[in-house]
Structure formats: C-alpha cells, structure tokens
Amino acid sequence: MIQINYDKCDLCGACVGVCPFDAMELTEVRLSVIHSNCTECDFCVEICPFEVLTNDGVPLKPRASERRKPSIHSVT
C-alpha cells in the first residue's frame, strides 16, 4: 500500500501527473491515494522528488523498476 509522509510533501503534483490509474488525488491542502484505483506500480514513488511516497506492499503489477526497458526493433 502506498504511504504518504505528509511532513515532506510540498504538494507539487508530480505523482498525480504520472499515475496512469488516477489513484492520486491532490487538493490545495492535501495529497491522498485512492487505494481502490492503485495497482502499486510505483510510478508515483519513483517520480517524487522529495521521497514522500513509499510502498510497503506487494504490487499487483510489476513495479516500474522491474519492467523491461522499451527497445526499438527493426522491421523487415
């Protein structure tokens, strides 16, 4: 489950912009995780410049760091 350290969060919104599942919600005063949408892919954890987010659970999908990097293949 994604955890938020509210003492470190400056509400920059980087995590909201990178989440492909609309699992992050940002208001003028607070960041929250919509756990029913979250797949624990860790995109938000990896993009956060202030290390506000952590994941203490097992992801439902491979974490971004565990995915193969895309490569270009020649087409014949």
N, C-alpha and C positions, 0 to 999 in steps of 0.2 A: 504494500500500500504506500502510495506517495505521501510523504510527510513534509510539512512546511515549517520552517523556522521563521516565525513572524518577526523576531528581533533583527534578522538580517535582511528581510525583504524590503526593497525600496519601491515596489510596485511598478517596475519597468515594463512588464508585459511581454518579455521575450518568450516566456514559457507558453503564454496564451497563443502567441503567433505561430509557434512551431507545432503545437498539438494537433495532429490530424483527426482526433476524435472528439474535439470540442469538450474536453474534460477539465479544462482550466477556465475559471471564471474570475474576472478582475473587476472590482468596483473602485471608486475613488479612495476607499479606505481599507480594502481587504482583498487578498487573493484566496481563492478556495478551489478545491478539487471536487469535481463531480464524479465520485467514485463509480457510479453506475455506467459512466462512459469510458472510464480509464481502463486501458489494457496493460498498463505498466510497461510501455515500450521504452521509457526513459528518455525520450527526446527532450522533455522539459528539464529533467535532471541534468542532462549534458549541456543544454544551451544556457542555463542560468549562470550569469557572470558573477554572482555573489554566493554561490553554493548554498542556496536557500532550501532547495528541494533534495530529499533523499528517498530512496526506495528500500523498504525493509521486507518486501515480499518477493514472491516468485512471479516473474512476468507471465502473462497469458500469451504473449508473442515474444519472439526473440528481441532482446534489447538492441538498441541501435549499435552499440559497440560490438555485438556478437554477429551482426549481419555481414554478409559478404559485401564488399565494396563493388559498386557497379563497374563494369568494364565494357569497352567498345569492341565489338566483334566485326570482322569484315564480312560483308555479304557478297556471295559469288553468284 
